[in-house]
Amino acid sequence: MNPEERRIIAYITAAHALVHVMELTYPALLSRIEEDFGIRAVVTGAIATVFGWAFGSSAIPAGFLTDRLGSRRVIMYAFAGAAVMAVLVGLSPNEWFLAAALMGLGLTVGLYHPAGLSLTAQGVRQRGTALGLHGFAGNIGQAMAPALAIGLAVLVDWRLAFFVVAGLAAMMAVAFAATRLTLAHGSEIVEQPPEPAQGEPAHDRSYLLPLLVVYASFIVGGTVYRGAITYLPKHLEDFVDKDFGGAFVTVALLMGAVGQLIGGSISQRWPLERIAPVVGLAALPALLLTGIVTGPALVLICSLFIFLYFANQPVFTGLIADYSPPGAVGRSFGISFFAGFGLGSTGGVIAGALVDRWDTQAAFLGLSAFMALSVVLSFVLWAMAERRRDDLLAQPVAEGVQ
């Protein structure tokens, strides 16, 4: 990589890490916010869902803004807006103001992903390496968030955590405003779809149904993600250590970064449709055990689940690219982020209702049902892929008989 490409990677990895620090600061502080405002778990879960819907729904308009304004400017606006909203979260006098401020935080920081992925893909010639580092940085940000937020809350107050991330977001906005990034393709242009060959259909419609199945998998997987990530700090506080159990989430989420790298590596060796159900099937018992095991062993079990969950992320990202129509990969990523982070964010209120009725163990056991559905969809995708391969192998034989 040349110096400019290394500079782009430095910027986008720092930005992606901070995005996920901001995303997970609220879940890390859930117990303290509940005590401060005197609200129930179903309310904090609903607020997490509001944030998640906002975070995911920004993805589709962010794709269009990126095409029009360029990645750098969209990222700058995302962090500038997030800085203001994080300050408002820290100043929240009640749960209604908190919900509105977190919705604003989700809408602004949610602009990042389409712009960041576009900059990564267009700015570095070694695209696979750059995207792998981008995903790894996001997981490192997730891992840092609980330790940072809880540490600041213990030292002073939960509100200080949001003021600190607001300052970091403001610094990131200034950094992107003050720099010029040269893309590998010369400029930030909209990629035009290739012209189909004469007599060839514009796009094989046999890929439409698998793409819809992948979108459905993003929704179900996003439900598991939002519910688990929202209540994992509280779960570890309740069943490992009351004061610092939430900080153990950092250990678990570091395993997610490792899973991201390993998942990216194995996705280059075997068909993606075969990897997805195998990894998902391995993650299911780990999630079930997360809802059963207590004590120090719980940290190991939930770390295993996080590792396996994130190992499947590069696999499903690759499936989106494989099944997207020519020239529509960016829009497909926007839809997938909306499906996972937006529609899937109902996992927050679902898990919150289970916590209110029983406890966090019930929440993780309930989320296991959604994980099982995700595995079923993965096997459906595998069956579709095998059938297409069989049809392709049989096609020359049939033509020869004719």
N, C-alpha and C positions, 0 to 999 in steps of 0.2 A: 504494500500500500504506500502511496505517496503521502507527503506531509498533509496535504489538504484532506485526503480521505481519513487519515488518522485524527485530524481536527474535528471532522464531522462526527466520527464515532465517539470522540470524547464528549462533544456537546449532547448528542442524542442519548448516550448512556446515562449521563448525569441527569438529563431532563426526564427520561423514563423512570429512573430510580425515584426522583422526587415526586412524580405523578402518583406512584404507588405508596410512597410515604404519606402523602395527603389522603389517599383513598382509605388507608387502614388506620389513620389516627383516631377516627371516631370509634370503630369497633374496639380498639385497644383501651379506650376510656369509658366503655359502656357502663360498667358497675359504678364508677364515680359520678357519671352524669345522672344515672338513675337515683343515686342517693342525694345528689345536689337538688334535683328538681322534684324528687318524690314521685317518680312515675314508674309504671310497670314495664316488664320486659316486652310485652306486646306493643307498647308505644315506641320504645326505642327501636324495636324491630321494624315497625312501620316507618320510622324516620330513616332507618337504613335503606329501606325499600325506595323511599322517595329519592334519597341520594343516588341509589343505584339506577333508578329509572332515568334520572337526569344525566348521570354519567354515561349511560349507554345511548340515550336518545340524541346526544350531541354528535355521535359518530357520523350519521348520515349527512347532516348539513356541513360538518367539518370537511367531508370529502369534497363537496362542491366549493367550499371556501378555499381549500388547498389548491384546487385547480385554477381558481380565479386569482388568488392573492399570493400564492406560493407558500411552501411549508414553513419557512423561517418566520414570516409575519404572523401566520396562524398560531404557531407555537408561542411567539412573543405575546400575542393577545391573550392566549390561554392562561399563561402564568401571571400576566398583569391582572386579569380578572380574578384569578384564583387567590391572589394575594389579598385583594379587597374582601372577597367573600370569607376567607379564613379569619380575618380580623373580626368580621361580623359574627362568625360562629363563636369566637372567643368572648364576644360581648353579649351573647344571648341571655336575656333575662328570664326566659321561660321556654317550654318545649315547642310552642308554636313559632316563636322567632327562630329557635334552633333549627326546626324543620325547614323553614323558608331559607335560612342562610346556607344550610347544607345542600338544599336543592340548587341554589346559586353556585355553590362550590362545585357540585357535580356537573352542572351545565358548562362551566368555564374550563375546568381541568379535563372534562371529557372531550374537549376539542383536540386534545393532543394526539391520540393514537393514529388517526388517518394521516395527519400531517407528519408525525414522527416516522411512521412506516414508509411514507412516500419519500421523505428526505433520505432515509436509510437505503431504500431500494434504488433511488436514482443517483445518490451521491457517492456510492462506493461500488467499484467494479466487482469485488468479491462479495457478491450480494448475500450468499448463504452465511458466510462468516459474520458479516455485519448484522444480519437479522438474529443470528444466534446470540451475539453479544448484547444486542438490544433486549432480547427476552431475558437473558441472564441478569442484566442490570435491573429490570423491572422486579424480578424476584428478590434481588438484594434489597431494593427499596422496601418491599413488603416485609422482609425480615427485620430491617432496621426500625420500622415504624413502631412496633409495640415497645421495644426497649427505650426508644427515644421518648415516646409519649408518656409511658408509665414512669420513666425516670424523672421527667419534668414535673409530672403530677405529684410524685412523692416529695420532690424538693419544694415545690410551691403550690401549684393548683393545676387542675386539668386544663384550664383556659390558657395557661402559658404555652402548652404544646401547640395550640392553634396559632398563637402569636409568633412562635418560632418558625413554624412552617410557612406562615405568611411572609416573614422576612426572607426566607430562602426562595420562595416563589418570586418575590420582587427582584431579588438578585439575579435569578434565572431570566426574568423578562428583560432586565437591563442587558444581560450578556447577549441575548439573541438580538436585541435592538442595536447593539454596538458592533456586531460582526457581519461579515459578508461571507456566505458559504457558496463555493463553486461546485456545481454538481458534475458528476462524471459524464453526463450526457450534454453538458454545456449550459443548460438552463432548465428551469422548471417548466416543462411543456407537458401538455396532455397527450398521453400515448394514444394514437389512433389505432383502431382495430385493423388487422391485416386484411387485405382483400382476398376473398375466397377464390380458389382456382376455378376455371371455367367448368361448369357442370357440378361443382362441389357445393353442398349446402353451407350456408353461412355459419351454422353451428350444429353439432350433433345433438339433437334434442333428447337423445337417450341419457344425457348427463343431467337433464333438468330434475328428474325425480331424485337421483342421488344427492344433488345439491340441496334440495328441499329437506332430505333426511339429515344432511349435515347441519343445516340451519336448525332443525328440530333438536339435534344433539346439542347445539350451542345453547338453546333455551333451557333444556333439562340440566345440562352441565353447569350453566350459569346459576340455576336455582340452587344446586348443591354448593357451588362456590360462595354465593352471597350468604346463604344460611350458615355455612361452616365458618367462613372468615369473620362473620359478624359475632358469632358466639363462641369461637374457639378461645379467645382470651378469658372470657367469663367461665367457660368450662374448665380451663386449667386452674383458674383461681378457686373454683368450687371443689375440685377433686384432686389438686396437687398442692397448691400453696395459696392461701388467701391474699397475702400482700404482693407477692411477686410471681404468682403462677402465670399471669398474663405475659410476663417477660419471656417465659419459656416458648411462647409463640415464635419468637425470633429464631430459636433453635429449629423448630419445625419448618419455618418458612425458608431457612437457608437450604434445607433439603429440597425445597421446590426449585431453587436455582440449579442445584445439581441435576435434578430431574429434567429440567429444561434442556440442559446441555446433552444429557444422555439420550433423551427423546429425539433431539435433533440429529444426533449421530446415527441412531438405529433407523431413523426414517429415510436415510440415504441407502440402506442396505436391503430392505424388504418392502413389499407393497404396503402402502399406508393403510389400505382397507383391512389387511391381515393383522397389523400391529394394534389398531385401535381397540378391537374387542378383547384382545389378550391382556393389554395393559389395564383396560377398564375392569375386566373380570378380576384381576389381581387387586385392584384398588377397593373393590366392593367389601370384602371381608375386613380390610383395614379400617374402613369407615364404620362398619358395624361394631368392631372392637373398640373404636374410639368412644362409642356410646355405652360401653360395658366396663372397660378396664378403669381402674382408679390408681392413684399413687404415682410414683416416679415412672412406672412402666407406661403410663398414659402418654408421656412425652415421646417415648420411642414409637408407640403405635400411631399417634397422630402425625409424627414426622414421616413414617412410612406412607401413610395415606397422602400427605402433601406431596411427597416425592413422586408417587405413582400418578396422582392427579395431574401434576404439571409435566410429567414425562409425556403425557398425551397431547399437550398443548401444541408443540410443533407438528405433530401428526395431523391434527384437525386444521391447523393453519395451512398445511400443505394440501389438504383435501379441498379447501376453499379455492386455492390457486388452480388445482387440477380440474375442478368441475366448473369454474367460472367461464362464461362466454368470452370470446376474444374481445379485448378492449374494455371489459367490464370488471376486471379484477379488483380495482379500487372500490367500486360500488359494492361488490360482493363482500369485501372486507368491512365496509361500513355497515352493511346489513347484518353481518355475523357479529360485529361488536354490539350492535343494537340488540340482537337476539340474546347474546350471552350476558352483557352487562346491564341491558335495559329490561327486556321481558323476563330474563332470569332473575332479576332482583327481587321478584316476589318471594324468593327464598328467605329474605330477611324477615318478612312478616309471618311467613309460615313457621319458621323456626321460633320466632318470638312468641307466637301463640302456643306452641308446644312447651316452651320454657315456662310460660305463665300457668299453663294447666298442670304441668308436671315439673320438669327440670331440664337442664341442658343435655343430660343423657338421652331423654326422650327426643329432643330436637335432632341429635345426631342419628338416632335410630330411625326417625321419620325421614331424614334426608337420604338415608340408605335406599328407600323406595325409589326416589328419583334417580339415584345412582344406578340402581338395577334397570330402570327404564332406559338410561343412557347406554348401558351394556347391550340391551336388546336392540336398540337402534344401530349400534355398531355392528352387531351380527347381521342385521338386515342389509347394511351397507356392504359388508363382506360378501353376502350371498348375491347381491346385485353385481358386484365386480366380478365374481367367479362366473356368473352367467354370461356377462359380456365377453369375458375371455373365451369361454367355451364357444360362443357364437362366432367370435373372430377366427378361432381355430377351425371351426366347421365350415366357414364361408368359402375358402378356396376349394375344399373338397366338393361342396355343392356345385360350385361353378365348373369344376372339372367334369362332374357327372353330366351336366348339361351339354 
